[in-house]
Amino acid sequence: MSTADELARRLRAALKPSDLSVLDESARHRGHAGYIEGVQTHFRVRIRAQAFDGMSRVAQHRAVHEAVGDLMGNPIHALAIEAEAGDGT
């Protein structure tokens, strides 16, 4: 399973999002810190979930980081998060 797939699996399991997109942006960071040729290291996550209702942006980001846990640091070097509350209806 790719890192992107595992990231999506964990977010779905923990937060039950109504909308989720996991974008591998590793190639855009070639030559930057944390970039490793052929390894998925840099991601952008766009997520909408009712679990975020009433949470501050900081709390939303903490919830995402808690869900992905040990992936942070290795293999994920950077994670950009675009989070929204709600069910998408």
Phi and psi restraints in degrees (value plus and minus 20) as a CYANA .aco file:
   2 SER   PHI     -91.1   -51.1
   2 SER   PSI     141.8   181.8
   3 THR   PHI     -80.3   -40.3
   3 THR   PSI     -60.6   -20.6
   4 ALA   PHI     -81.2   -41.2
   4 ALA   PSI     -62.9   -22.9
   5 ASP   PHI     -85.2   -45.2
   5 ASP   PSI     -61.9   -21.9
   6 GLU   PHI     -86.2   -46.2
   6 GLU   PSI     -59.6   -19.6
   7 LEU   PHI     -79.8   -39.8
   7 LEU   PSI     -68.0   -28.0
   8 ALA   PHI     -83.0   -43.0
   8 ALA   PSI     -62.2   -22.2
   9 ARG   PHI     -79.6   -39.6
   9 ARG   PSI     -65.6   -25.6
  10 ARG   PHI     -86.4   -46.4
  10 ARG   PSI     -60.4   -20.4
  11 LEU   PHI     -86.2   -46.2
  11 LEU   PSI     -61.1   -21.1
  12 ARG   PHI     -82.8   -42.8
  12 ARG   PSI     -63.6   -23.6
  13 ALA   PHI     -85.1   -45.1
  13 ALA   PSI     -61.9   -21.9
  14 ALA   PHI    -103.1   -63.1
  14 ALA   PSI     -56.7   -16.7
  15 LEU   PHI    -136.8   -96.8
  15 LEU   PSI     -28.9    11.1
  16 LYS   PHI      27.7    67.7
  16 LYS   PSI      36.3    76.3
  17 PRO   PHI     -88.4   -48.4
  17 PRO   PSI     129.0   169.0
  18 SER   PHI    -104.3   -64.3
  18 SER   PSI     -40.0     0.0
  19 ASP   PHI    -167.4  -127.4
  19 ASP   PSI     112.3   152.3
  20 LEU   PHI    -168.7  -128.7
  20 LEU   PSI     112.5   152.5
  21 SER   PHI    -157.1  -117.1
  21 SER   PSI     111.6   151.6
  22 VAL   PHI    -138.1   -98.1
  22 VAL   PSI      94.0   134.0
  23 LEU   PHI    -128.9   -88.9
  23 LEU   PSI     105.8   145.8
  24 ASP   PHI    -103.5   -63.5
  24 ASP   PSI      90.9   130.9
  25 GLU   PHI    -127.1   -87.1
  25 GLU   PSI      -1.7    38.3
  26 SER   PHI     -76.4   -36.4
  26 SER   PSI     -65.2   -25.2
  27 ALA   PHI     -80.3   -40.3
  27 ALA   PSI     -49.1    -9.1
  28 ARG   PHI     -90.3   -50.3
  28 ARG   PSI     -33.0     7.0
  29 HIS   PHI    -130.1   -90.1
  29 HIS   PSI      -3.8    36.2
  30 ARG   PHI     -73.6   -33.6
  30 ARG   PSI     109.2   149.2
  31 GLY   PHI      69.6   109.6
  31 GLY   PSI     -27.7    12.3
  32 HIS   PHI    -116.0   -76.0
  32 HIS   PSI     148.1   188.1
  33 ALA   PHI     -77.4   -37.4
  33 ALA   PSI     118.3   158.3
  34 GLY   PHI      66.0   106.0
  34 GLY   PSI     -31.2     8.8
  35 TYR   PHI     -95.5   -55.5
  35 TYR   PSI     111.7   151.7
  36 ILE   PHI    -149.9  -109.9
  36 ILE   PSI     102.3   142.3
  37 GLU   PHI     -72.8   -32.8
  37 GLU   PSI     107.3   147.3
  38 GLY   PHI      60.2   100.2
  38 GLY   PSI     -17.2    22.8
  39 VAL   PHI    -137.2   -97.2
  39 VAL   PSI     117.5   157.5
  40 GLN   PHI     -98.4   -58.4
  40 GLN   PSI      92.5   132.5
  41 THR   PHI    -145.1  -105.1
  41 THR   PSI     -43.3    -3.3
  42 HIS   PHI    -144.9  -104.9
  42 HIS   PSI     106.5   146.5
  43 PHE   PHI    -153.8  -113.8
  43 PHE   PSI     135.6   175.6
  44 ARG   PHI    -142.1  -102.1
  44 ARG   PSI     108.2   148.2
  45 VAL   PHI    -134.8   -94.8
  45 VAL   PSI     107.1   147.1
  46 ARG   PHI    -133.2   -93.2
  46 ARG   PSI      99.0   139.0
  47 ILE   PHI    -160.4  -120.4
  47 ILE   PSI     116.3   156.3
  48 ARG   PHI    -144.4  -104.4
  48 ARG   PSI     109.0   149.0
  49 ALA   PHI    -172.6  -132.6
  49 ALA   PSI     122.3   162.3
  50 GLN   PHI     -83.4   -43.4
  50 GLN   PSI     -46.4    -6.4
  51 ALA   PHI     -77.2   -37.2
  51 ALA   PSI     -42.8    -2.8
  52 PHE   PHI    -105.0   -65.0
  52 PHE   PSI     -28.8    11.2
  53 ASP   PHI     -73.9   -33.9
  53 ASP   PSI     108.0   148.0
  54 GLY   PHI      60.5   100.5
  54 GLY   PSI     -21.5    18.5
  55 MET   PHI    -110.7   -70.7
  55 MET   PSI     126.6   166.6
  56 SER   PHI     -92.4   -52.4
  56 SER   PSI     146.4   186.4
  57 ARG   PHI     -79.1   -39.1
  57 ARG   PSI     -60.6   -20.6
  58 VAL   PHI     -81.9   -41.9
  58 VAL   PSI     -64.2   -24.2
  59 ALA   PHI     -84.6   -44.6
  59 ALA   PSI     -57.5   -17.5
  60 GLN   PHI     -81.2   -41.2
  60 GLN   PSI     -66.0   -26.0
  61 HIS   PHI     -85.7   -45.7
  61 HIS   PSI     -58.4   -18.4
  62 ARG   PHI     -82.7   -42.7
  62 ARG   PSI     -59.5   -19.5
  63 ALA   PHI     -83.2   -43.2
  63 ALA   PSI     -60.8   -20.8
  64 VAL   PHI     -83.9   -43.9
  64 VAL   PSI     -67.3   -27.3
  65 HIS   PHI     -82.6   -42.6
  65 HIS   PSI     -58.2   -18.2
  66 GLU   PHI     -83.3   -43.3
  66 GLU   PSI     -59.5   -19.5
  67 ALA   PHI     -86.2   -46.2
  67 ALA   PSI     -56.5   -16.5
  68 VAL   PHI    -109.8   -69.8
  68 VAL   PSI     -37.5     2.5
  69 GLY   PHI      23.8    63.8
  69 GLY   PSI    -136.5   -96.5
  70 ASP   PHI     -91.4   -51.4
  70 ASP   PSI     -23.7    16.3
  71 LEU   PHI     -92.7   -52.7
  71 LEU   PSI     -45.2    -5.2
  72 MET   PHI     -89.7   -49.7
  72 MET   PSI     113.9   153.9
  73 GLY   PHI      74.7   114.7
  73 GLY   PSI     -61.2   -21.2
  74 ASN   PHI    -180.6  -140.6
  74 ASN   PSI      88.2   128.2
  75 PRO   PHI    -114.5   -74.5
  75 PRO   PSI     -30.7     9.3
  76 ILE   PHI    -100.4   -60.4
  76 ILE   PSI     103.6   143.6
  77 HIS   PHI    -113.8   -73.8
  77 HIS   PSI     -58.5   -18.5
  78 ALA   PHI    -161.0  -121.0
  78 ALA   PSI     118.8   158.8
  79 LEU   PHI    -156.5  -116.5
  79 LEU   PSI      89.5   129.5
  80 ALA   PHI    -109.4   -69.4
  80 ALA   PSI     111.9   151.9
  81 ILE   PHI    -140.3  -100.3
  81 ILE   PSI     106.9   146.9
  82 GLU   PHI    -138.3   -98.3
  82 GLU   PSI      80.8   120.8
  83 ALA   PHI    -133.1   -93.1
  83 ALA   PSI     123.5   163.5
  84 GLU   PHI    -157.2  -117.2
  84 GLU   PSI     123.9   163.9
  85 ALA   PHI    -102.4   -62.4
  85 ALA   PSI     137.0   177.0
  86 GLY   PHI      93.6   133.6
  86 GLY   PSI     151.8   191.8
  87 ASP   PHI    -124.4   -84.4
  87 ASP   PSI     -18.1    21.9
  88 GLY   PHI      65.7   105.7
  88 GLY   PSI     -15.6    24.4
